[in-house]
Each structure stands twice: as C-alpha cells, then as structure tokens.
Amino acid sequence: MAEGKGLNKNVTLKSELAAFLGVKELPRTEITKRIWDYIKANGLQTKTADGKPENAGKFIVADAKLLPIFKNTNSTSKSGKVTDLRNMSEGQTIDMMQMAAIVSANVE
C-alpha cells in the first residue's frame, strides 16, 4: 500500500490526542473526522458562543475529554489570527473554524 501524501500522510499525535483517539499516528483528515464524530455523537455543538450543547450550530462545547486537547492550542495563523485556548475550561465553546489550529497544535 502506498504511503499517503499531504493531508493523507500519517502524523504523530501528541499524548493527549493519542489517548483520546487510541492511536499514535493518523492522517490529519482522519484526526479531524474522528474528533467531529465524537462531537456529533455527544451533542457538543451549539448555535451560540455561550450556549448549552444542542447538537447543532457552529460552536463546539468543550467537555472533559476534549478539554485537554483544546488546551494544547496556542497558534497564530498566516493571516495573524491568534488561537490561544490554554486557559479554556469545561463548558466553554470554540468556533468550529478553529478545528484546524487544534489539530495542528496536537500533532508533531
């Protein structure tokens, strides 16, 4: 089987994400898919930034399992947008557009 390239190439997961997903390596696309599967299965989406989980909307509510992964995130995008979730607490939300920064912060 040919080795993946680009987003389909396996990357090494940092410890918190590896514990959450139960594997040490995955392609970025599969990491994102599995996190989204968890979010949807546990109804962790909401329509407002300060809303309660309702399984719909563009905001993701941090639960006890997602929080360690989210808290690893402190990055600046090419456009200069800062994503710093190090002081996040359970029950707070993130915008779904921050998922790429979260995945990047949790791989080596």
OpenMM code with the backbone's topology and positions (N, CA, C; nanometers):
from openmm import Vec3, app, unit

residues = "MET ALA GLU GLY LYS GLY LEU ASN LYS ASN VAL THR LEU LYS SER GLU LEU ALA ALA PHE LEU GLY VAL LYS GLU LEU PRO ARG THR GLU ILE THR LYS ARG ILE TRP ASP TYR ILE LYS ALA ASN GLY LEU GLN THR LYS THR ALA ASP GLY LYS PRO GLU ASN ALA GLY LYS PHE ILE VAL ALA ASP ALA LYS LEU LEU PRO ILE PHE LYS ASN THR ASN SER THR SER LYS SER GLY LYS VAL THR ASP LEU ARG ASN MET SER GLU GLY GLN THR ILE ASP MET MET GLN MET ALA ALA ILE VAL SER ALA ASN VAL GLU".split()
positions = [
    Vec3(0.0840, -0.1179, 0.0000),
    Vec3(0.0000, 0.0000, 0.0000),
    Vec3(0.0887, 0.1245, 0.0000),
    Vec3(0.0607, 0.2188, -0.0847),
    Vec3(0.1417, 0.3401, -0.0969),
    Vec3(0.1231, 0.4304, 0.0246),
    Vec3(0.2309, 0.4992, 0.0621),
    Vec3(0.2260, 0.5917, 0.1746),
    Vec3(0.1479, 0.7155, 0.1334),
    Vec3(0.0643, 0.7671, 0.2250),
    Vec3(-0.0139, 0.8862, 0.1965),
    Vec3(0.0741, 1.0088, 0.1809),
    Vec3(0.0197, 1.1099, 0.1165),
    Vec3(0.0912, 1.2354, 0.0975),
    Vec3(0.0030, 1.3499, 0.1418),
    Vec3(0.0651, 1.4639, 0.1726),
    Vec3(-0.0111, 1.5821, 0.2120),
    Vec3(-0.0951, 1.5564, 0.3355),
    Vec3(-0.2224, 1.5892, 0.3268),
    Vec3(-0.3137, 1.5713, 0.4399),
    Vec3(-0.3419, 1.4249, 0.4698),
    Vec3(-0.3126, 1.3372, 0.3762),
    Vec3(-0.3357, 1.1933, 0.3962),
    Vec3(-0.2140, 1.1191, 0.4499),
    Vec3(-0.1063, 1.1912, 0.4770),
    Vec3(0.0145, 1.1311, 0.5329),
    Vec3(-0.0020, 1.1185, 0.6848),
    Vec3(0.0378, 1.0045, 0.7389),
    Vec3(0.0295, 0.9860, 0.8837),
    Vec3(0.1183, 1.0863, 0.9563),
    Vec3(0.0669, 1.1399, 1.0662),
    Vec3(0.1432, 1.2276, 1.1538),
    Vec3(0.1398, 1.1674, 1.2940),
    Vec3(0.2397, 1.2004, 1.3745),
    Vec3(0.2469, 1.1518, 1.5116),
    Vec3(0.1629, 1.2420, 1.6009),
    Vec3(0.0776, 1.1813, 1.6832),
    Vec3(-0.0110, 1.2562, 1.7715),
    Vec3(0.0568, 1.2832, 1.9048),
    Vec3(0.0329, 1.4022, 1.9614),
    Vec3(0.0800, 1.4318, 2.0966),
    Vec3(-0.0013, 1.3475, 2.1941),
    Vec3(0.0484, 1.3322, 2.3148),
    Vec3(-0.0068, 1.2357, 2.4107),
    Vec3(-0.1564, 1.2518, 2.4386),
    Vec3(-0.2055, 1.3742, 2.4556),
    Vec3(-0.3469, 1.3942, 2.4883),
    Vec3(-0.4372, 1.3477, 2.3739),
    Vec3(-0.3995, 1.3835, 2.2516),
    Vec3(-0.4793, 1.3433, 2.1362),
    Vec3(-0.4671, 1.1929, 2.1123),
    Vec3(-0.3482, 1.1373, 2.1316),
    Vec3(-0.3288, 0.9930, 2.1158),
    Vec3(-0.4161, 0.9167, 2.2159),
    Vec3(-0.4231, 0.9642, 2.3391),
    Vec3(-0.5069, 0.8990, 2.4399),
    Vec3(-0.6546, 0.9101, 2.4020),
    Vec3(-0.6959, 1.0246, 2.3521),
    Vec3(-0.8352, 1.0473, 2.3127),
    Vec3(-0.8753, 0.9560, 2.1972),
    Vec3(-0.7893, 0.9441, 2.0963),
    Vec3(-0.8212, 0.8662, 1.9771),
    Vec3(-0.7799, 0.7191, 1.9865),
    Vec3(-0.6919, 0.6865, 2.0803),
    Vec3(-0.6498, 0.5483, 2.0985),
    Vec3(-0.5474, 0.4997, 1.9980),
    Vec3(-0.4816, 0.5917, 1.9282),
    Vec3(-0.3767, 0.5575, 1.8319),
    Vec3(-0.2656, 0.6616, 1.8410),
    Vec3(-0.1469, 0.6266, 1.7898),
    Vec3(-0.0337, 0.7190, 1.7961),
    Vec3(-0.0100, 0.7939, 1.6659),
    Vec3(-0.0634, 0.7418, 1.5546),
    Vec3(-0.0452, 0.8052, 1.4236),
    Vec3(-0.1734, 0.7962, 1.3426),
    Vec3(-0.2032, 0.9044, 1.2721),
    Vec3(-0.3167, 0.9093, 1.1801),
    Vec3(-0.2935, 1.0227, 1.0814),
    Vec3(-0.3584, 1.0194, 0.9655),
    Vec3(-0.3556, 1.1362, 0.8775),
    Vec3(-0.4416, 1.2477, 0.9373),
    Vec3(-0.4084, 1.3720, 0.9059),
    Vec3(-0.4838, 1.4865, 0.9582),
    Vec3(-0.6326, 1.4774, 0.9246),
    Vec3(-0.6633, 1.4295, 0.8061),
    Vec3(-0.8038, 1.4179, 0.7663),
    Vec3(-0.8793, 1.3235, 0.8592),
    Vec3(-0.8173, 1.2126, 0.8961),
    Vec3(-0.8816, 1.1145, 0.9842),
    Vec3(-0.8913, 1.1678, 1.1274),
    Vec3(-0.7917, 1.2440, 1.1718),
    Vec3(-0.7963, 1.3054, 1.3049),
    Vec3(-0.9187, 1.3955, 1.3139),
    Vec3(-0.9327, 1.4832, 1.2158),
    Vec3(-1.0446, 1.5772, 1.2150),
    Vec3(-1.1777, 1.5025, 1.2104),
    Vec3(-1.1865, 1.3994, 1.1264),
    Vec3(-1.3100, 1.3214, 1.1156),
    Vec3(-1.3466, 1.2568, 1.2487),
    Vec3(-1.2500, 1.1971, 1.3143),
    Vec3(-1.2790, 1.1286, 1.4411),
    Vec3(-1.3179, 1.2261, 1.5521),
    Vec3(-1.2556, 1.3431, 1.5551),
    Vec3(-1.2956, 1.4445, 1.6546),
    Vec3(-1.4390, 1.4884, 1.6268),
    Vec3(-1.4713, 1.5145, 1.4999),
    Vec3(-1.6077, 1.5541, 1.4646),
    Vec3(-1.7075, 1.4436, 1.4965),
    Vec3(-1.6715, 1.3194, 1.4718),
    Vec3(-1.7606, 1.2076, 1.5058),
    Vec3(-1.7931, 1.2097, 1.6549),
    Vec3(-1.6913, 1.2339, 1.7383),
    Vec3(-1.7116, 1.2405, 1.8831),
    Vec3(-1.8030, 1.3576, 1.9196),
    Vec3(-1.7756, 1.4740, 1.8608),
    Vec3(-1.8555, 1.5940, 1.8896),
    Vec3(-2.0024, 1.5697, 1.8563),
    Vec3(-2.0274, 1.5138, 1.7393),
    Vec3(-2.1652, 1.4887, 1.6961),
    Vec3(-2.2320, 1.3806, 1.7803),
    Vec3(-2.1601, 1.2734, 1.8105),
    Vec3(-2.2166, 1.1643, 1.8894),
    Vec3(-2.2537, 1.2074, 2.0306),
    Vec3(-2.1839, 1.3100, 2.0808),
    Vec3(-2.2081, 1.3555, 2.2170),
    Vec3(-2.2843, 1.4868, 2.2232),
    Vec3(-2.3386, 1.5324, 2.1095),
    Vec3(-2.4218, 1.6525, 2.1064),
    Vec3(-2.3505, 1.7774, 2.1542),
    Vec3(-2.2251, 1.7944, 2.1152),
    Vec3(-2.1440, 1.9045, 2.1676),
    Vec3(-2.1379, 2.0268, 2.0760),
    Vec3(-2.2385, 2.0453, 1.9912),
    Vec3(-2.2453, 2.1648, 1.9080),
    Vec3(-2.3559, 2.2558, 1.9620),
    Vec3(-2.3385, 2.3859, 1.9448),
    Vec3(-2.4386, 2.4831, 1.9863),
    Vec3(-2.4403, 2.5987, 1.8873),
    Vec3(-2.5504, 2.6705, 1.8825),
    Vec3(-2.5649, 2.7797, 1.7865),
    Vec3(-2.5090, 2.9121, 1.8363),
    Vec3(-2.4846, 2.9223, 1.9673),
    Vec3(-2.4327, 3.0475, 2.0225),
    Vec3(-2.3039, 3.0214, 2.0993),
    Vec3(-2.2182, 3.1219, 2.1062),
    Vec3(-2.0878, 3.1071, 2.1710),
    Vec3(-2.0997, 3.0728, 2.3190),
    Vec3(-2.2099, 3.1094, 2.3818),
    Vec3(-2.2266, 3.0810, 2.5249),
    Vec3(-2.3444, 2.9873, 2.5512),
    Vec3(-2.3806, 2.9089, 2.4487),
    Vec3(-2.4969, 2.8216, 2.4610),
    Vec3(-2.4675, 2.6864, 2.5209),
    Vec3(-2.5741, 2.6174, 2.5562),
    Vec3(-2.5639, 2.4815, 2.6064),
    Vec3(-2.5591, 2.3858, 2.4872),
    Vec3(-2.4966, 2.2681, 2.5024),
    Vec3(-2.4912, 2.1714, 2.3929),
    Vec3(-2.6311, 2.1393, 2.3402),
    Vec3(-2.6469, 2.1414, 2.2087),
    Vec3(-2.7767, 2.1107, 2.1479),
    Vec3(-2.7634, 2.0319, 2.0181),
    Vec3(-2.6412, 1.9904, 1.9853),
    Vec3(-2.6113, 1.9084, 1.8677),
    Vec3(-2.6417, 1.9774, 1.7353),
    Vec3(-2.6263, 2.1086, 1.7309),
    Vec3(-2.6396, 2.1835, 1.6058),
    Vec3(-2.5687, 2.3168, 1.6236),
    Vec3(-2.5131, 2.3691, 1.5164),
    Vec3(-2.4530, 2.5007, 1.5225),
    Vec3(-2.3041, 2.4990, 1.4979),
    Vec3(-2.2467, 2.6208, 1.4943),
    Vec3(-2.1059, 2.6353, 1.4561),
    Vec3(-2.0096, 2.6416, 1.5741),
    Vec3(-2.0602, 2.6312, 1.6953),
    Vec3(-1.9732, 2.6336, 1.8129),
    Vec3(-1.9659, 2.4951, 1.8756),
    Vec3(-1.8477, 2.4623, 1.9291),
    Vec3(-1.8239, 2.3324, 1.9911),
    Vec3(-1.8027, 2.3542, 2.1405),
    Vec3(-1.8756, 2.2785, 2.2200),
    Vec3(-1.8654, 2.2880, 2.3648),
    Vec3(-1.7583, 2.1914, 2.4134),
    Vec3(-1.6641, 2.2435, 2.4924),
    Vec3(-1.5565, 2.1596, 2.5466),
    Vec3(-1.6094, 2.0761, 2.6624),
    Vec3(-1.5983, 1.9447, 2.6495),
    Vec3(-1.6305, 1.8573, 2.7618),
    Vec3(-1.4997, 1.8082, 2.8233),
    Vec3(-1.5077, 1.7233, 2.9234),
    Vec3(-1.3883, 1.6782, 2.9953),
    Vec3(-1.2897, 1.6041, 2.9045),
    Vec3(-1.3385, 1.5353, 2.8006),
    Vec3(-1.2489, 1.4614, 2.7121),
    Vec3(-1.1826, 1.5509, 2.6077),
    Vec3(-1.2534, 1.6515, 2.5589),
    Vec3(-1.1968, 1.7419, 2.4582),
    Vec3(-1.1064, 1.8487, 2.5185),
    Vec3(-1.1327, 1.8865, 2.6420),
    Vec3(-1.0603, 1.9967, 2.7047),
    Vec3(-0.9081, 1.9816, 2.7019),
    Vec3(-0.8498, 1.8658, 2.7358),
    Vec3(-0.7032, 1.8541, 2.7303),
    Vec3(-0.6468, 1.8764, 2.5900),
    Vec3(-0.7222, 1.8387, 2.4885),
    Vec3(-0.6788, 1.8592, 2.3502),
    Vec3(-0.6864, 2.0075, 2.3153),
    Vec3(-0.7986, 2.0696, 2.3476),
    Vec3(-0.8161, 2.2119, 2.3184),
    Vec3(-0.7105, 2.2963, 2.3894),
    Vec3(-0.6774, 2.2614, 2.5134),
    Vec3(-0.5839, 2.3419, 2.5934),
    Vec3(-0.4405, 2.3376, 2.5411),
    Vec3(-0.4097, 2.2474, 2.4493),
    Vec3(-0.2764, 2.2435, 2.3869),
    Vec3(-0.2613, 2.3510, 2.2791),
    Vec3(-0.3681, 2.4219, 2.2478),
    Vec3(-0.3697, 2.5110, 2.1321),
    Vec3(-0.3284, 2.6534, 2.1663),
    Vec3(-0.2191, 2.6964, 2.1045),
    Vec3(-0.1722, 2.8343, 2.1097),
    Vec3(-0.0967, 2.8583, 1.9798),
    Vec3(-0.1658, 2.9148, 1.8809),
    Vec3(-0.1038, 2.9315, 1.7496),
    Vec3(-0.1480, 3.0618, 1.6846),
    Vec3(-0.0712, 3.1025, 1.5849),
    Vec3(-0.1026, 3.2206, 1.5055),
    Vec3(-0.1097, 3.1780, 1.3597),
    Vec3(-0.2194, 3.2106, 1.2938),
    Vec3(-0.2366, 3.1732, 1.1530),
    Vec3(-0.1532, 3.2648, 1.0637),
    Vec3(-0.1448, 3.2289, 0.9379),
    Vec3(-0.0707, 3.3109, 0.8415),
    Vec3(-0.1297, 3.4506, 0.8309),
    Vec3(-0.2589, 3.4639, 0.8559),
    Vec3(-0.3241, 3.5953, 0.8490),
    Vec3(-0.3076, 3.6751, 0.9782),
    Vec3(-0.2450, 3.6128, 1.0794),
    Vec3(-0.2203, 3.6822, 1.2053),
    Vec3(-0.3236, 3.6564, 1.3140),
    Vec3(-0.4230, 3.5718, 1.2876),
    Vec3(-0.5246, 3.5406, 1.3878),
    Vec3(-0.4658, 3.4474, 1.4933),
    Vec3(-0.4808, 3.4872, 1.6191),
    Vec3(-0.4278, 3.4093, 1.7311),
    Vec3(-0.5370, 3.3179, 1.7862),
    Vec3(-0.5031, 3.1916, 1.8061),
    Vec3(-0.5917, 3.0951, 1.8699),
    Vec3(-0.5199, 3.0457, 1.9949),
    Vec3(-0.5597, 3.0978, 2.1095),
    Vec3(-0.4984, 3.0605, 2.2372),
    Vec3(-0.6074, 3.0041, 2.3280),
    Vec3(-0.6065, 2.8733, 2.3446),
    Vec3(-0.7084, 2.8050, 2.4252),
    Vec3(-0.6509, 2.7485, 2.5548),
    Vec3(-0.5308, 2.7914, 2.5907),
    Vec3(-0.4631, 2.7336, 2.7076),
    Vec3(-0.5376, 2.7570, 2.8384),
    Vec3(-0.6183, 2.8618, 2.8475),
    Vec3(-0.6925, 2.8911, 2.9708),
    Vec3(-0.8390, 2.8520, 2.9631),
    Vec3(-0.8716, 2.7697, 2.8669),
    Vec3(-1.0100, 2.7274, 2.8474),
    Vec3(-1.0551, 2.6372, 2.9609),
    Vec3(-1.1846, 2.6400, 2.9899),
    Vec3(-1.2379, 2.5497, 3.0922),
    Vec3(-1.3578, 2.4734, 3.0366),
    Vec3(-1.3921, 2.3663, 3.1025),
    Vec3(-1.5019, 2.2808, 3.0590),
    Vec3(-1.6303, 2.3617, 3.0482),
    Vec3(-1.7048, 2.3385, 2.9397),
    Vec3(-1.8303, 2.4099, 2.9178),
    Vec3(-1.8157, 2.5321, 2.8282),
    Vec3(-1.6929, 2.5813, 2.8092),
    Vec3(-1.6716, 2.6931, 2.7181),
    Vec3(-1.6767, 2.6426, 2.5754),
    Vec3(-1.6930, 2.7343, 2.4806),
    Vec3(-1.7051, 2.6946, 2.3409),
    Vec3(-1.5912, 2.7500, 2.2559),
    Vec3(-1.5710, 2.6843, 2.1422),
    Vec3(-1.4806, 2.7338, 2.0392),
    Vec3(-1.5600, 2.7417, 1.9101),
    Vec3(-1.5134, 2.8227, 1.8172),
    Vec3(-1.5727, 2.8290, 1.6844),
    Vec3(-1.5218, 2.7089, 1.6052),
    Vec3(-1.6076, 2.6459, 1.5289),
    Vec3(-1.5680, 2.5277, 1.4527),
    Vec3(-1.4529, 2.5559, 1.3564),
    Vec3(-1.4344, 2.6828, 1.3189),
    Vec3(-1.3268, 2.7187, 1.2273),
    Vec3(-1.1892, 2.7087, 1.2946),
    Vec3(-1.1852, 2.6902, 1.4254),
    Vec3(-1.0601, 2.6737, 1.4982),
    Vec3(-1.0101, 2.5295, 1.4975),
    Vec3(-1.0864, 2.4382, 1.4388),
    Vec3(-1.0501, 2.2962, 1.4412),
    Vec3(-0.9141, 2.2697, 1.3760),
    Vec3(-0.8819, 2.3377, 1.2675),
    Vec3(-0.7523, 2.3159, 1.2015),
    Vec3(-0.6380, 2.3540, 1.2948),
    Vec3(-0.6529, 2.4638, 1.3679),
    Vec3(-0.5494, 2.5062, 1.4627),
    Vec3(-0.5354, 2.4044, 1.5758),
    Vec3(-0.6463, 2.3488, 1.6200),
    Vec3(-0.6442, 2.2488, 1.7271),
    Vec3(-0.5728, 2.1225, 1.6811),
    Vec3(-0.6048, 2.0765, 1.5621),
    Vec3(-0.5382, 1.9564, 1.5094),
    Vec3(-0.3888, 1.9827, 1.4945),
    Vec3(-0.3521, 2.0963, 1.4363),
    Vec3(-0.2104, 2.1287, 1.4170),
    Vec3(-0.1340, 2.1362, 1.5486),
    Vec3(-0.1997, 2.1886, 1.6524),
    Vec3(-0.1336, 2.2022, 1.7821),
    Vec3(-0.1143, 2.0679, 1.8521),
    Vec3(-0.1848, 1.9654, 1.8068),
    Vec3(-0.1793, 1.8355, 1.8733),
    Vec3(-0.1081, 1.7269, 1.7947),
    Vec3(-0.0324, 1.7666, 1.6918),
    Vec3(0.0477, 1.6705, 1.6166),
    Vec3(0.1929, 1.7177, 1.6166),
    Vec3(0.2838, 1.6218, 1.6002),
    Vec3(0.4266, 1.6566, 1.5987),
    Vec3(0.4804, 1.6592, 1.4579),
] * unit.nanometer
topology = app.Topology()
chain = topology.addChain("A")
for resn in residues:
    res = topology.addResidue(resn, chain)
    for name in ("N", "CA", "C"):
        topology.addAtom(name, app.Element.getBySymbol(name[0]), res)
